[in-house]
Structure formats: structure tokens, C-alpha cells
Amino acid sequence: MFSFLKGLFVGDAAAQGVLPEAPNEPSSRVDRTDMKLSIERAQLFKSLQHVQSVVERRNTIPILSNVKLVAGDAGLSLNATDLDLDITETVPAEVIEPGATTAPAHILFDIVRKLPDGAKVEISTGQTDGQLMLTSGRSRFSLSTLAVGEFPEMTGGALTHSFRVAAADLRGLIDRTRFAIAVEETRYYLNGIFLHQSASDGVPVLRAVATDGHRLARVELPLPDGAQGLPGVILPRKTVGELRKLIEDTQSDIAVSLSDSRVRFAFDDAVMTSKLIDGTFPDYERVIPTDNDKVLEVDRKAFAQAVDRVAAVSSEKSRAVKMQVLSGLVRLSASSPESGSAEEELEAAYEGSPLDIGFNARYLLDIMSQIEGDAARFGMLDAASPTVVRDVGDGAAVYVLMPMRV
């Protein structure tokens, strides 16, 4: 497959900034480790799900394998970090004795995950030196801890821009772009979503863009109040994934604060702070065609199902599917020496000259899965030029796909 972005990029050095401290930690911060509290298993499990996934499975710095637990007036605060990404979440708890400690994140999560629904969990320290005691029903666990003082305190400069965005809108920006994020060692600045202010038909918009050089996703929404003058920033892949999980169930607006090196998302009782990718995102507008005059419209669901069926016999490596576009129909086909061949025809709206063009089936299906309307529109020029794909009923999203030789 060709890359329409070959030779287009200029890289920068990796970011060296540090993170601001999460602002909603319970007010009763203490240095000693003695603490005692009681909490519902469901509350603790949900919060641990969010914070423990930040923790890397292998760490050369032992304290980064732990989650910090702080019991205070606001309940129980859980904090985890990998020094690039930091999540703090506060959950209701009956705090009998305020205090703080740290415990192995993945082990604690695994224990709580296996406790029965509806269980009550009691957590305490101070009874045994260097141990956290967890009790639930007839189950007893004793976990090694590390000193709270060893846990990194994230500090940093001011976040210069702030605005609020509806949770559903932010989920939409992420869902419709993240599939196109690259996994690159050299072009690391493609390993995220480019979030920036732009304009569409003269109207200011907040735009999210991702590309891996073979496909590109661009989605926008009206510019939120306060986002004027927003610097263009690149949200790292891991940050995008953890943020999406964190906001899955919330209906609250998300408060977004950022500078050119850090970003913070806050809502309800959760705060995520992350470094940004220090790099220059390519001029993506250069690779979005404006003169593709061959227009094909297909039923999105029927087309996706047909691509999926035909691709069953394609080579696992290339996943190539050929589209033969004719007046009133599109013929899909695939073949491989090992598996055989397949062909399927679909009704389509097309009046241009016949065209044979090939695509990676998985890339086609990724785009079809993000189109919510009934019909998808393909704008094509020839078999070697980028194709533009849109949702007929939604002009906020644009997808660009580079064809393959088939």
C-alpha cells in the first residue's frame, strides 16, 4: 500500500515537561500511613479499573507499580501515574481514620475484581508494619506497601487555555479518529490525535485529526466557548485510550485545560493529566483531495457486510479487496493463492466512467463502523489517488483512504 504522507513530516524532540498536580485530591492530606476505611466493592472496583490501567506491567521504578490511596474528608482518593499520564479519582467511603499509603495497583485490582458483588471492603494500615490489610467477609489479604513520600508529586506550569465540552461530543471525537492513529517509532508525532482550532466554511470549529499515512480521519464540532486561540496539540495514544475509558459513563461536561505541553481533563470526581507529544503534526489539508469527481454512494450496512464476506478469502497479510465501480452497481472481489476467490455485487448510485480500485478491507470496515448514517459517499479520482469517504448525512467527519494495487 502506498502512503500519501511519505516525506511530508518533520519531527521534533520528545517532551520533557512535568505534570500539574491533580486538583481534587481529598483535603485531609496526611504524611503518615495509618488509615482505616470501609467502602463498597463496586465503588472501589470501578475506580481501580480507571487508575490501574495507567500503571505499566513492568517498571524499573518500584513506586510506579503502586496506586496511592488517600483517605480524607472527601472519601477515598486513588492516584496512579507512569510519569507521562496521571489519573486521580475520588470515591465515597466511610473514613474511620484518615491516612495515606500506596499498594501494588494490579494486585489490588485483581483482588477487588474477584470479590463478590455487593461485598463490603475494609482497608486499614498501621496494624502491621509495611502492610495494607484488606478484609471482605471471610477473606483477608495483606499487601506490601511503599512509603507515600516516594510517590511522585506531579507539578508543572500554568495551563493557559480552558473550555468545556459535552462528554458525548468528546467521545465522538475520539471514537471517529483514534482508529487511524499510527504506531510509529520514527514518526512519533503521528502516535496521537491532533486537536486544534480551525474553520469550516468560515465557522470556527474544534477539529480532531489522526493519520497513519495510509488513512486519515478528520472530525470537527463547533468551537466551545473559551477555546479561542487554542494551540494545536497532539494527544498521545495511551492518553486517548485511557480518557475514552474514563468518560465512558459520564453525562457531565468535561473541563479541558491545556498548554502547549500538558493537558488536563476533569469531570465529576476524576482528573486526568497528561504530557502532550512534542512534535509538529503534518499539514493534513494537503492530502485531502478536493477534485475527486467520481462519486459513488452505497448503503453503508450492506456495503460493510459485503466487504467483510468477500475479505474472508483475501490474503491475511494484505487484506486486499477490489472494487469494480460501474453504472448502478459496485462489484467487490478478492482472491488469494491459498484460499481461492470471492465476488459479490451491490446496487449503488454511480454514473461516472468505470473504475477499478483496491483497498485494505480492514481499513474500509474501520471507516464504515464510524459512519452512523444509512449511506456512505466515496469521492474518487483514479486507482492510484486518495479516496475521500463521507457520511452522507453528517458533514462533520471526513475520511481519506489510500488505495492498494490489486
C-alpha positions as CSV (number, residue, x, y, z in Angstrom):
1,M,0.0,0.0,0.0
2,F,1.2,3.5,-0.8
3,S,1.5,6.2,1.9
4,F,0.0,9.5,0.9
5,L,2.1,11.2,3.6
6,K,5.5,9.9,2.6
7,G,8.1,12.6,3.0
8,L,5.6,15.1,4.4
9,F,6.7,15.2,8.0
10,V,9.3,17.0,10.2
11,G,9.9,15.6,13.7
12,D,10.7,17.3,17.0
13,A,12.4,16.2,20.2
14,A,10.4,14.4,22.9
15,A,8.7,16.4,25.5
16,Q,10.4,16.9,28.9
17,G,7.7,18.7,30.8
18,V,6.2,17.6,34.1
19,L,2.6,17.3,35.1
20,P,0.4,19.6,37.2
21,E,-0.9,18.1,40.4
22,A,-4.5,16.7,40.3
23,P,-6.7,19.3,42.0
24,N,-9.4,17.2,43.5
25,E,-7.4,15.1,46.0
26,P,-9.2,14.9,49.4
27,S,-8.5,17.9,51.6
28,S,-7.3,15.8,54.5
29,R,-3.8,15.1,53.2
30,V,-1.5,13.4,55.7
31,D,2.0,12.1,55.7
32,R,1.6,9.1,58.0
33,T,0.4,5.8,56.6
34,D,-2.1,4.8,59.3
35,M,-5.6,4.7,57.9
36,K,-8.9,2.9,58.2
37,L,-11.9,2.9,56.0
38,S,-14.9,1.0,54.7
39,I,-16.1,1.1,51.1
40,E,-18.5,-0.6,48.8
41,R,-16.8,-3.1,46.5
42,A,-18.5,-1.7,43.4
43,Q,-17.2,1.8,44.1
44,L,-13.7,0.6,44.7
45,F,-13.6,-1.7,41.7
46,K,-14.8,1.0,39.2
47,S,-12.2,3.4,40.4
48,L,-9.4,0.9,40.4
49,Q,-10.4,-0.1,36.8
50,H,-9.7,3.5,35.8
51,V,-6.4,4.2,37.6
52,Q,-4.7,0.8,37.5
53,S,-4.7,0.7,33.7
54,V,-2.3,3.7,33.7
55,V,0.3,1.5,35.6
56,E,2.8,-0.3,33.3
57,R,3.2,-4.0,33.9
58,R,6.9,-3.7,34.1
59,N,8.5,-0.8,35.9
60,T,12.1,-0.1,36.8
61,I,10.9,2.4,39.4
62,P,9.1,0.3,42.1
63,I,6.8,3.1,43.3
64,L,5.3,3.5,39.8
65,S,3.8,0.0,40.2
66,N,1.7,1.2,43.1
67,V,-1.5,3.2,43.4
68,K,-1.6,5.9,46.1
69,L,-4.6,5.7,48.4
70,V,-5.5,8.8,50.5
71,A,-8.5,8.7,52.9
72,G,-9.8,12.0,53.9
73,D,-12.9,14.3,54.2
74,A,-13.9,13.8,50.5
75,G,-13.7,10.0,50.7
76,L,-11.0,7.7,49.2
77,S,-8.7,9.2,46.5
78,L,-6.9,6.8,44.2
79,N,-3.9,8.1,42.2
80,A,-1.7,6.3,39.6
81,T,0.9,7.6,37.2
82,D,3.5,6.5,34.7
83,L,5.2,10.0,34.8
84,D,3.6,10.8,31.4
85,L,0.0,10.2,32.4
86,D,-1.7,10.8,35.8
87,I,-5.2,9.8,36.9
88,T,-6.8,10.8,40.2
89,E,-10.3,9.7,41.2
90,T,-12.2,10.2,44.4
91,V,-14.9,7.8,45.5
92,P,-17.3,7.8,48.5
93,A,-16.1,5.9,51.5
94,E,-16.7,5.7,55.3
95,V,-13.4,7.0,56.6
96,I,-12.8,6.0,60.1
97,E,-9.2,7.1,60.4
98,P,-7.7,9.4,57.7
99,G,-4.4,8.5,56.3
100,A,-2.4,7.5,53.2
101,T,-0.4,4.7,51.8
102,T,0.5,3.0,48.5
103,A,-0.2,-0.5,47.3
104,P,0.5,-2.7,44.3
105,A,-2.0,-1.5,41.7
106,H,-2.6,-4.6,39.6
107,I,-2.7,-7.0,42.6
108,L,-5.1,-4.8,44.5
109,F,-7.3,-4.5,41.4
110,D,-7.2,-8.3,40.9
111,I,-8.3,-8.9,44.5
112,V,-11.2,-6.5,44.3
113,R,-12.3,-7.8,40.9
114,K,-12.7,-11.3,42.4
115,L,-14.7,-10.2,45.4
116,P,-18.4,-11.0,45.2
117,D,-20.9,-8.3,44.0
118,G,-22.3,-6.3,46.9
119,A,-19.4,-7.0,49.2
120,K,-18.2,-4.5,51.8
121,V,-14.4,-3.9,51.8
122,E,-12.4,-2.7,54.8
123,I,-8.9,-1.3,54.3
124,S,-6.5,-0.4,57.1
125,T,-2.8,0.2,57.7
126,G,-0.7,0.5,60.9
127,Q,-1.6,-2.8,62.4
128,T,1.4,-4.5,60.8
129,D,4.4,-2.5,59.7
130,G,4.6,-2.0,55.9
131,Q,1.4,-3.9,55.2
132,L,-2.1,-2.9,54.0
133,M,-4.8,-5.1,55.4
134,L,-7.9,-5.7,53.2
135,T,-10.9,-7.5,54.6
136,S,-14.1,-8.5,53.0
137,G,-16.4,-11.1,54.5
138,R,-14.2,-14.1,55.4
139,S,-11.4,-13.0,53.0
140,R,-8.2,-11.5,54.4
141,F,-5.4,-10.0,52.4
142,S,-2.1,-8.5,53.5
143,L,-0.3,-6.4,50.8
144,S,3.2,-4.9,50.9
145,T,3.3,-1.1,50.7
146,L,5.8,1.6,49.8
147,A,6.1,5.0,51.6
148,V,3.7,7.7,50.4
149,G,6.7,10.1,50.3
150,E,8.2,8.1,47.4
151,F,5.1,8.6,45.2
152,P,5.8,11.2,42.6
153,E,4.1,14.6,43.1
154,M,3.2,15.9,39.7
155,T,3.8,19.7,39.4
156,G,4.1,22.0,36.5
157,G,3.3,25.4,35.0
158,A,0.0,27.0,34.3
159,L,-2.5,25.6,31.8
160,T,-3.2,28.6,29.7
161,H,-6.4,27.6,27.9
162,S,-9.6,26.2,29.4
163,F,-13.0,25.2,28.0
164,R,-15.8,22.7,28.5
165,V,-17.1,20.1,26.1
166,A,-20.0,17.7,26.3
167,A,-18.9,14.2,27.2
168,A,-20.9,12.8,24.2
169,D,-19.1,15.2,21.9
170,L,-15.7,14.3,23.2
171,R,-16.5,10.6,22.9
172,G,-17.4,11.2,19.3
173,L,-14.2,13.0,18.5
174,I,-12.2,10.1,20.0
175,D,-14.2,7.2,18.5
176,R,-14.2,8.6,15.0
177,T,-10.5,9.3,14.8
178,R,-8.5,7.0,17.0
179,F,-8.6,4.0,14.7
180,A,-6.3,6.0,12.3
181,I,-3.6,6.7,15.0
182,A,-0.2,5.4,13.9
183,V,2.1,3.2,15.8
184,E,5.5,4.6,14.8
185,E,9.0,4.8,16.3
186,T,10.4,7.3,13.9
187,R,7.3,9.4,13.1
188,Y,6.2,9.5,16.8
189,Y,4.2,12.7,16.2
190,L,1.7,10.6,14.4
191,N,1.1,8.5,17.5
192,G,-1.9,10.5,18.7
193,I,-4.8,12.8,17.9
194,F,-4.1,16.3,16.7
195,L,-6.6,18.6,18.5
196,H,-6.8,22.2,17.3
197,Q,-8.9,25.2,16.3
198,S,-9.8,25.5,12.7
199,A,-12.6,26.8,10.5
200,S,-15.2,25.2,8.3
201,D,-17.0,27.4,5.8
202,G,-15.8,30.4,7.9
203,V,-17.3,29.0,11.1
204,P,-14.7,28.3,14.0
205,V,-14.5,24.6,14.9
206,L,-12.7,22.3,17.2
207,R,-11.1,19.7,15.0
208,A,-9.5,16.3,15.7
209,V,-7.3,14.6,13.2
210,A,-5.4,11.3,13.1
211,T,-3.4,9.5,10.4
212,D,-1.0,6.6,10.0
213,G,0.0,7.6,6.4
214,H,-2.4,5.2,4.8
215,R,-5.7,6.6,6.1
216,L,-6.8,9.8,7.7
217,A,-9.7,10.7,9.9
218,R,-10.8,14.3,10.4
219,V,-13.8,15.2,12.7
220,E,-15.0,18.5,14.0
221,L,-17.6,20.2,16.2
222,P,-18.5,23.8,16.9
223,L,-15.7,25.6,18.8
224,P,-16.6,25.6,22.5
225,D,-16.6,28.9,24.4
226,G,-13.1,29.6,25.8
227,A,-11.3,27.6,23.2
228,Q,-10.5,30.6,21.0
229,G,-6.7,30.8,20.3
230,L,-6.3,27.2,21.3
231,P,-2.8,25.9,20.4
232,G,-2.6,22.8,18.2
233,V,-1.7,19.8,20.5
234,I,-1.2,16.1,19.9
235,L,-2.9,13.8,22.5
236,P,-0.8,10.6,22.9
237,R,-2.3,7.3,22.0
238,K,-2.3,6.0,25.6
239,T,-3.9,9.2,26.9
240,V,-6.7,8.9,24.2
241,G,-7.4,5.3,25.2
242,E,-7.5,5.9,29.0
243,L,-9.5,9.1,28.6
244,R,-12.1,7.2,26.5
245,K,-12.5,4.6,29.2
246,L,-12.7,7.2,31.9
247,I,-15.5,9.2,30.3
248,E,-17.5,6.1,29.1
249,D,-20.4,6.5,31.5
250,T,-20.4,10.2,32.5
251,Q,-23.0,12.6,31.3
252,S,-21.2,15.6,32.7
253,D,-19.4,18.2,30.7
254,I,-15.6,17.7,30.5
255,A,-13.5,20.6,31.7
256,V,-10.4,20.7,29.4
257,S,-7.4,22.8,30.4
258,L,-4.1,22.8,28.4
259,S,-0.9,24.5,27.4
260,D,1.5,23.6,24.6
261,S,3.0,20.8,26.7
262,R,0.3,19.4,29.0
263,V,-3.5,18.8,29.0
264,R,-5.9,18.1,31.9
265,F,-9.5,16.6,31.7
266,A,-11.7,17.0,34.7
267,F,-15.3,15.9,35.5
268,D,-17.3,14.6,38.5
269,D,-14.6,13.3,40.9
270,A,-11.9,12.3,38.3
271,V,-9.0,14.2,36.9
272,M,-6.6,13.0,34.1
273,T,-3.4,15.0,33.4
274,S,-1.0,14.1,30.6
275,K,2.0,15.3,28.8
276,L,1.5,16.1,25.1
277,I,3.5,14.8,22.2
278,D,6.2,17.4,21.4
279,G,6.2,17.4,17.6
280,T,4.8,19.0,14.5
281,F,1.7,17.4,13.0
282,P,1.8,17.3,9.2
283,D,-0.2,19.7,7.1
284,Y,-3.0,17.2,6.6
285,E,-5.1,19.5,4.4
286,R,-2.5,18.9,1.6
287,V,-3.6,15.2,1.4
288,I,-7.4,15.7,1.4
289,P,-8.4,15.8,-2.3
290,T,-10.7,18.5,-3.5
291,D,-11.1,17.5,-7.2
292,N,-12.3,13.8,-6.9
293,D,-15.1,13.8,-9.5
294,K,-16.2,10.2,-9.5
295,V,-18.9,9.9,-6.8
296,L,-20.2,6.6,-5.5
297,E,-22.9,6.2,-2.9
298,V,-23.7,2.9,-1.2
299,D,-25.8,1.6,1.6
300,R,-23.3,1.6,4.5
301,K,-24.5,-1.5,6.2
302,A,-24.9,-3.7,3.1
303,F,-21.5,-2.5,1.8
304,A,-19.7,-3.3,5.1
305,Q,-21.2,-6.7,5.3
306,A,-20.3,-7.5,1.7
307,V,-16.7,-6.3,2.2
308,D,-16.5,-8.5,5.3
309,R,-17.7,-11.6,3.4
310,V,-15.5,-11.1,0.4
311,A,-12.4,-10.4,2.5
312,A,-12.7,-13.8,4.1
313,V,-10.7,-15.3,1.2
314,S,-8.2,-12.5,0.9
315,S,-4.6,-12.8,2.0
316,E,-4.2,-12.3,5.7
317,K,-1.2,-10.0,5.1
318,S,-2.7,-7.6,2.6
319,R,-6.5,-8.0,3.2
320,A,-6.9,-6.5,-0.3
321,V,-10.4,-6.1,-1.8
322,K,-11.0,-4.9,-5.3
323,M,-13.9,-2.6,-6.1
324,Q,-15.1,-2.5,-9.7
325,V,-17.4,0.5,-9.9
326,L,-19.9,0.5,-12.7
327,S,-23.1,2.4,-13.5
328,G,-25.6,1.5,-10.9
329,L,-23.5,-1.1,-9.1
330,V,-20.2,-1.9,-7.4
331,R,-18.6,-5.4,-7.7
332,L,-16.4,-6.5,-4.8
333,S,-13.9,-9.3,-5.3
334,A,-10.9,-10.8,-3.5
335,S,-8.6,-13.7,-4.1
336,S,-5.5,-15.5,-2.7
337,P,-3.5,-18.5,-4.0
338,E,-4.1,-20.3,-0.7
339,S,-7.9,-19.7,-0.2
340,G,-9.5,-19.1,-3.6
341,S,-11.7,-16.2,-4.7
342,A,-14.9,-14.4,-3.9
343,E,-17.1,-11.9,-5.6
344,E,-20.3,-10.0,-4.7
345,E,-22.3,-7.3,-6.4
346,L,-24.2,-4.4,-4.7
347,E,-26.6,-1.8,-6.0
348,A,-25.0,1.6,-5.9
349,A,-25.6,5.2,-7.1
350,Y,-22.8,5.9,-9.7
351,E,-22.9,7.5,-13.1
352,G,-19.2,8.1,-13.9
353,S,-16.8,6.2,-16.1
354,P,-16.0,2.6,-14.9
355,L,-13.2,2.4,-12.3
356,D,-11.3,-0.5,-10.8
357,I,-9.8,0.4,-7.4
358,G,-8.5,-1.7,-4.4
359,F,-8.5,-1.1,-0.7
360,N,-7.4,-2.7,2.5
361,A,-10.6,-4.4,3.7
362,R,-9.9,-3.7,7.4
363,Y,-9.4,0.0,6.7
364,L,-12.7,0.1,4.8
365,L,-14.5,-1.6,7.7
366,D,-13.0,0.7,10.2
367,I,-14.4,3.7,8.4
368,M,-17.8,2.1,7.8
369,S,-18.0,1.4,11.5
370,Q,-17.8,5.1,12.3
371,I,-20.4,6.2,9.8
372,E,-23.7,6.5,11.6
373,G,-26.0,7.3,8.7
374,D,-27.5,4.9,6.2
375,A,-25.3,5.8,3.2
376,A,-21.6,6.3,2.6
377,R,-20.2,8.5,-0.2
378,F,-16.9,7.8,-1.9
379,G,-15.2,10.6,-3.9
380,M,-12.6,9.0,-6.2
381,L,-10.3,10.3,-9.0
382,D,-8.4,7.2,-10.2
383,A,-7.0,3.9,-9.0
384,A,-3.8,5.5,-7.5
385,S,-5.1,8.6,-5.8
386,P,-6.5,9.1,-2.3
387,T,-10.2,8.5,-2.0
388,V,-12.5,10.6,0.2
389,V,-15.2,8.9,2.2
390,R,-18.0,10.7,4.0
391,D,-21.2,10.0,5.9
392,V,-24.0,11.3,3.5
393,G,-26.0,12.5,6.5
394,D,-23.1,14.1,8.5
395,G,-20.7,16.6,7.2
396,A,-18.6,16.8,10.4
397,A,-16.4,13.8,9.5
398,V,-14.1,13.3,6.6
399,Y,-12.1,10.1,6.0
400,V,-9.3,9.7,3.4
401,L,-8.1,6.3,2.3
402,M,-5.1,5.5,0.1
403,P,-5.9,2.7,-2.5
404,M,-3.9,-0.5,-2.9
405,R,-2.6,-2.3,-6.1
406,V,-4.9,-5.3,-6.7
